[in-house]
């Protein structure tokens, strides 16, 4: 170990999202915590209290409230004096924040107060999630064209300004927060470049999120044994507008109608589920689309292992961990080229990236994969994921970031006053 990185660190992971919620941030935080603990580091997770939570060792829950735009999400409130004492007793060497809400801000305040190194991982590009800001639904509703004081052209203009103002707030908050950290982590270079272009001065490292490869590859039983034999197209995501599951239904419906024994399996739940179910019925493929609802993380591999192709339409991902997990299970991926998912898939080797401007090509690529079969991609899938996707690789890189953050805190860059 070098000058500032001790053999055993005390790390505080402050995250807005944690169990029992299921998403990429939760998977990343849990995976990092487990791997660092296996290496002997003390890791404490600080997360919002949840009514359905299970007690876990080294997890400090902060009282919380329901976040109205996302009912299943909890928003942390101010910590009690007792919880502050519990955190202070851990004597964190590093505070590593995740998310875009109250807990990263709490991590920032505590890092400043306790003179602790602060890192932040950008998992979410908030400019793509404007509709989840608390004021957005109300302002959009007031700007609706059905009000007596509004017409359609004025409504469009005001909605455009609401979007622009909210996006500006999101970007300025990101820059404000980032420039108060000692080090930043992004899962892909796409997000790193966006932050630099926005005015972030803090050093940024690109560290892809890791996945539990061995666990994903353990042979599993078919979770849907009652389905007829046939091809299975799989997608896994929260059913929100930004995930574009409606795109999958619209453009894969013709393929489903042609292949009567094929199925589209949609794993996940969210506010758009009822609308998506109605869309499937309207397209005449309601019986061929299976909505599983929420699935526990330990059971997700069951669905990967018994599918023929993974389909993904979201262009708002910072990385697209589900695409990486699918590849770890030997499942080729067809995705729209946008956001961080472009760095997770090797086009033509582990799947296909389709131009979002040419959606008709999406169905054709899915059909190509179904015709070719999974074995065509097997060797490249194994090589790609084993080289870049393990939790151990992620943890090793993040420990290096911790060292750099500690170095910046104790030996900050010296500014030259030479004006020559």
C-alpha positions in Angstrom: 0.0 0.0 0.0 1.1 3.5 -0.6 1.4 6.6 1.5 -2.3 7.3 2.2 -4.0 4.0 1.5 -4.1 1.9 4.7 -4.2 -1.9 4.7 -7.7 -1.7 6.0 -10.0 1.2 5.2 -13.2 2.3 6.8 -15.5 3.2 3.9 -18.9 4.8 4.1 -21.2 4.2 1.1 -23.9 6.8 1.1 -26.6 5.8 -1.4 -30.1 7.1 -2.2 -31.1 3.6 -3.5 -30.8 0.4 -1.6 -32.7 -2.8 -0.9 -35.5 -3.8 -1.1 -35.4 -1.6 -4.3 -34.0 -3.3 -7.3 -32.0 -1.4 -9.8 -28.5 -0.9 -11.2 -27.3 1.4 -8.4 -28.4 -1.1 -5.7 -26.6 -3.9 -7.5 -23.4 -1.8 -7.8 -23.4 -0.7 -4.2 -24.0 -4.2 -2.8 -21.4 -5.7 -5.1 -18.8 -3.2 -4.1 -19.6 -3.5 -0.4 -19.4 -7.3 -0.5 -16.1 -7.4 -2.5 -14.4 -4.8 -0.3 -15.5 -6.7 2.9 -14.0 -9.9 1.5 -10.7 -8.0 1.2 -10.8 -7.1 4.8 -12.1 -3.5 4.6 -14.8 -2.1 6.9 -17.7 -1.0 4.8 -20.8 0.8 6.1 -23.8 1.4 3.9 -25.9 4.5 4.7 -29.3 4.3 3.0 -32.9 5.5 3.4 -35.1 3.5 5.8 -37.7 1.4 4.0 -40.9 -0.2 5.4 -40.0 -3.5 3.8 -36.3 -3.6 4.6 -34.5 -6.5 6.2 -32.0 -6.0 8.9 -28.4 -6.1 7.7 -25.1 -5.9 9.5 -23.2 -2.7 8.8 -26.1 -0.9 7.2 -27.3 2.4 8.8 -30.8 3.3 7.8 -31.9 7.0 7.8 -35.5 7.9 8.4 -37.2 8.6 5.1 -40.4 9.5 3.3 -42.1 8.4 0.1 -40.9 10.3 -3.0 -44.1 11.1 -4.8 -42.9 11.1 -8.4 -41.6 7.6 -7.8 -43.8 5.9 -5.1 -41.6 2.9 -4.6 -38.6 5.2 -4.0 -37.7 6.5 -0.5 -36.1 9.9 0.1 -33.9 10.3 3.2 -34.6 13.0 5.7 -32.3 14.5 8.3 -30.4 11.9 10.4 -31.2 11.7 14.1 -28.4 12.5 16.6 -28.1 8.8 17.4 -27.5 7.9 13.7 -24.9 10.7 13.4 -23.1 9.2 16.4 -23.2 5.8 14.9 -21.7 7.1 11.7 -19.0 9.1 13.5 -18.0 6.1 15.5 -17.1 4.3 12.2 -14.3 6.9 11.7 -14.6 6.8 7.9 -11.4 7.2 5.9 -13.5 7.6 2.7 -17.1 8.6 2.1 -18.2 7.4 -1.3 -21.6 8.7 -2.4 -24.1 7.3 -5.0 -27.2 8.9 -6.4 -28.5 12.4 -6.9 -30.5 13.2 -3.8 -30.3 13.8 -0.1 -27.7 11.2 1.0 -24.9 12.4 -1.3 -25.5 15.9 0.0 -25.4 14.5 3.6 -22.1 12.7 2.6 -20.7 16.0 1.4 -21.6 17.8 4.6 -20.2 15.0 6.8 -17.0 14.7 4.8 -16.3 18.4 5.2 -17.2 18.3 8.9 -15.0 15.2 9.6 -12.3 16.1 7.1 -12.8 12.9 5.2 -12.0 12.1 1.6 -15.1 12.3 -0.6 -15.8 10.5 -3.8 -18.9 10.3 -5.9 -20.1 7.9 -8.6 -22.4 9.2 -11.3 -24.9 6.4 -12.0 -27.6 8.5 -13.5 -27.7 11.3 -16.0 -30.5 13.4 -14.4 -31.1 15.4 -17.6 -32.9 12.3 -18.9 -35.1 12.0 -15.9 -36.6 15.5 -15.6 -40.1 14.1 -15.1 -39.0 12.7 -11.7 -38.2 16.1 -10.2 -40.8 17.0 -7.6 -42.0 20.2 -9.2 -42.1 18.9 -12.8 -45.5 17.1 -12.8 -47.3 20.1 -11.2 -45.7 22.6 -13.6 -46.4 20.4 -16.6 -50.1 19.9 -15.5 -50.5 23.7 -15.1 -49.0 24.2 -18.6 -51.5 21.7 -20.2 -53.4 22.9 -23.3 -56.8 22.1 -21.7 -56.8 25.0 -19.3 -58.9 28.2 -20.2 -55.8 30.3 -20.0 -53.7 28.2 -22.3 -53.7 27.2 -26.0 -51.7 24.5 -27.7 -48.9 26.7 -29.1 -48.4 28.5 -25.7 -48.5 25.1 -23.9 -45.7 23.7 -26.1 -43.6 26.8 -25.5 -44.1 26.8 -21.7 -43.4 23.0 -21.5 -40.2 23.5 -23.5 -39.1 26.2 -21.1 -40.0 24.0 -18.1 -37.8 21.2 -19.6 -34.9 23.6 -20.3 -35.1 25.1 -16.8 -35.2 21.8 -15.1 -32.3 20.4 -17.3 -30.2 23.5 -16.4 -30.9 23.0 -12.7 -29.9 19.3 -13.0 -26.6 20.2 -14.8 -25.7 23.0 -12.5 -26.3 20.9 -9.4 -24.1 18.1 -10.9 -21.3 20.6 -11.5 -21.7 22.2 -8.1 -21.6 18.9 -6.3 -18.8 17.4 -8.4 -16.4 20.3 -7.8 -16.7 19.8 -4.1 -15.5 16.1 -4.2 -11.9 14.9 -4.1 -12.5 12.4 -6.9 -15.3 11.3 -9.3 -16.1 8.0 -10.9 -18.2 7.4 -14.0 -19.1 3.9 -15.4 -18.3 5.0 -19.0 -16.3 7.6 -20.9 -19.5 9.0 -22.3 -20.6 10.4 -18.9 -17.1 11.6 -18.1 -16.9 13.7 -21.2 -20.4 15.2 -20.5 -19.3 16.2 -17.0 -16.0 17.8 -18.3 -17.9 19.7 -21.0 -20.4 21.0 -18.3 -17.5 22.5 -16.4 -16.4 19.9 -13.8 -12.8 20.4 -12.7 -12.5 17.4 -10.3 -10.5 14.5 -11.6 -12.7 11.7 -13.1 -11.9 8.0 -13.4 -13.9 5.6 -15.6 -14.7 2.5 -13.7 -17.3 0.2 -15.2 -19.7 -1.3 -12.6 -18.9 -4.9 -11.9 -21.3 -7.9 -11.7 -21.2 -11.2 -9.8 -20.1 -13.4 -12.8 -19.9 -16.7 -11.0 -23.3 -16.3 -9.4 -24.9 -15.4 -12.7 -23.4 -18.5 -14.4 -24.5 -21.0 -11.8 -27.0 -23.3 -13.6 -30.7 -22.4 -12.9 -34.1 -24.0 -13.4 -36.5 -22.5 -15.9 -38.5 -19.8 -14.0 -41.4 -20.1 -16.6 -41.7 -23.9 -17.2 -45.4 -23.5 -18.2 -44.6 -21.6 -21.4 -44.7 -23.5 -24.7 -41.3 -24.3 -26.3 -40.2 -21.4 -28.4 -37.8 -18.5 -28.7 -37.7 -16.1 -25.7 -36.8 -12.4 -26.1 -36.0 -10.9 -22.7 -35.8 -7.4 -21.3 -35.2 -6.4 -17.6 -35.8 -2.9 -16.4 -37.9 -0.6 -14.3 -41.1 0.1 -16.2 -40.7 3.9 -16.5 -41.0 6.2 -19.5 -37.3 6.6 -19.8 -36.7 2.9 -20.3 -38.6 2.9 -23.7 -40.2 -0.6 -23.2 -43.1 0.7 -25.4 -40.5 0.8 -28.2 -39.9 -2.9 -27.8 -43.6 -3.8 -27.9 -44.2 -1.7 -31.0 -41.2 -3.0 -33.0 -41.2 -6.6 -31.9 -44.9 -7.2 -32.2 -44.7 -8.1 -35.9 -42.0 -10.6 -35.0 -44.1 -12.1 -32.3 -47.1 -12.5 -34.7 -44.9 -14.3 -37.2 -43.4 -16.6 -34.6 -46.5 -17.8 -32.7 -44.5 -19.8 -30.1 -42.1 -17.0 -29.3 -42.5 -14.8 -26.2 -41.3 -11.4 -25.0 -40.5 -11.7 -21.3 -40.6 -8.3 -19.5 -39.0 -8.5 -16.0 -39.6 -5.6 -13.7 -42.3 -3.3 -12.6 -43.1 0.4 -12.4 -45.6 3.2 -13.2 -45.9 2.4 -16.9 -46.9 -1.3 -16.4 -50.6 -0.9 -17.0 -50.1 1.3 -20.1 -47.6 -1.3 -21.5 -50.0 -4.2 -20.8 -52.7 -2.2 -22.7 -50.3 -1.6 -25.6 -49.5 -5.3 -25.9 -53.3 -6.1 -26.1 -53.8 -3.4 -28.6 -51.0 -4.7 -30.8 -52.6 -8.2 -30.6 -49.7 -9.9 -28.8 -51.0 -9.8 -25.2 -50.8 -13.6 -24.9 -47.2 -13.6 -26.1 -45.9 -10.9 -23.8 -45.2 -12.0 -20.2 -45.0 -9.4 -17.4 -43.3 -11.0 -14.4 -43.4 -8.0 -12.1 -40.5 -7.5 -9.6 -38.0 -10.3 -9.4 -35.5 -10.7 -6.6 -31.9 -10.1 -7.7 -31.0 -13.6 -6.7 -33.5 -15.0 -9.2 -32.7 -12.7 -12.2 -30.1 -15.1 -13.6 -32.9 -17.7 -14.0 -34.4 -15.5 -16.7 -31.1 -14.7 -18.5 -30.2 -18.4 -18.7 -33.4 -19.5 -20.3 -33.7 -16.7 -22.9 -32.4 -16.6 -26.5 -31.8 -12.8 -26.9 -31.7 -9.8 -24.6 -33.4 -6.7 -26.0 -32.8 -3.2 -24.6 -34.3 0.0 -25.8 -33.2 2.6 -23.2 -30.8 5.3 -24.4 -30.5 7.0 -21.0 -28.3 4.5 -19.2 -24.9 5.5 -17.9 -23.7 1.9 -18.4 -26.5 -0.6 -18.8 -25.6 -3.2 -16.2 -28.4 -5.6 -17.3 -26.8 -5.8 -20.8 -23.5 -6.8 -19.1 -25.3 -9.3 -16.9 -27.0 -10.8 -20.0 -23.7 -11.2 -21.7 -22.2 -12.9 -18.6 -24.9 -15.5 -19.0 -24.0 -16.1 -22.6 -26.9 -14.1 -23.9 -26.4 -11.9 -27.0 -27.8 -8.4 -26.7 -29.6 -6.2 -29.2 -29.8 -2.6 -28.0 -30.4 0.9 -29.3 -27.1 2.8 -29.6 -27.3 5.6 -27.0 -25.8 6.5 -23.7 -23.4 4.2 -21.8 -24.7 1.0 -23.2 -22.6 1.7 -26.3 -19.5 0.8 -24.3 -21.0 -2.3 -22.8 -21.6 -4.1 -26.1 -19.1 -5.0 -28.8 -21.1 -4.6 -32.0 -21.2 -7.7 -34.1 -19.3 -9.7 -31.4 -21.4 -9.8 -28.3 -24.6 -8.5 -29.9 -25.7 -5.5 -32.0 -26.1 -1.8 -31.5 -28.9 -0.3 -33.6 -29.1 3.4 -34.7 -32.0 4.9 -32.7 -32.9 6.9 -35.9 -33.6 3.6 -37.7 -35.9 1.7 -35.5 -37.0 -0.7 -38.3 -33.5 -2.2 -38.1 -34.0 -3.3 -34.5 -36.5 -6.0 -35.4 -34.1 -7.2 -38.2 -31.2 -7.5 -35.8 -33.3 -9.5 -33.2 -34.3 -11.8 -36.0 -30.7 -12.3 -37.0 -29.7 -13.3 -33.5 -32.6 -15.7 -33.2 -31.7 -17.3 -36.5 -27.9 -17.5 -35.6 -28.5 -18.9 -32.1 -26.6 -18.2 -28.9 -23.5 -20.4 -29.6 -22.4 -18.0 -32.4 -21.6 -15.4 -29.8 -20.5 -17.6 -26.9 -16.7 -17.2 -27.1 -16.7 -13.4 -27.4 -19.3 -13.0 -24.7 -17.1 -15.0 -22.2 -13.9 -13.1 -23.1 -15.5 -9.6 -23.0 -17.3 -10.0 -19.7 -14.4 -11.8 -17.9 -12.0 -9.1 -18.9 -14.1 -6.1 -17.9 -17.1 -7.0 -15.9 -16.0 -8.7 -12.6 -16.6 -7.2 -9.2 -13.0 -7.9 -8.3 -11.8 -5.7 -11.2 -14.2 -2.9 -10.2 -13.1 -3.0 -6.5 -9.4 -2.9 -7.5 -10.0 0.2 -9.6 -12.1 1.9 -7.0 -9.5 1.3 -4.3 -7.0 3.1 -6.6 -9.5 6.0 -6.8 -9.7 6.0 -3.0 -5.9 6.4 -2.8 -6.0 9.3 -5.3 -8.8 11.0 -3.4 -6.9 10.7 -0.1 -3.8 12.1 -1.8 -5.8 15.1 -3.1 -7.2 15.7 0.4 -3.8 15.6 2.2 -1.7 17.0 -0.6 -4.0 19.3 -2.7 -2.6 20.5 -6.0 -0.5 23.6 -5.6 -1.6 26.6 -7.7 1.3 28.4 -9.3 1.3 32.2 -8.8 3.8 32.7 -11.6 2.2 35.1 -14.1 5.1 35.0 -16.6 
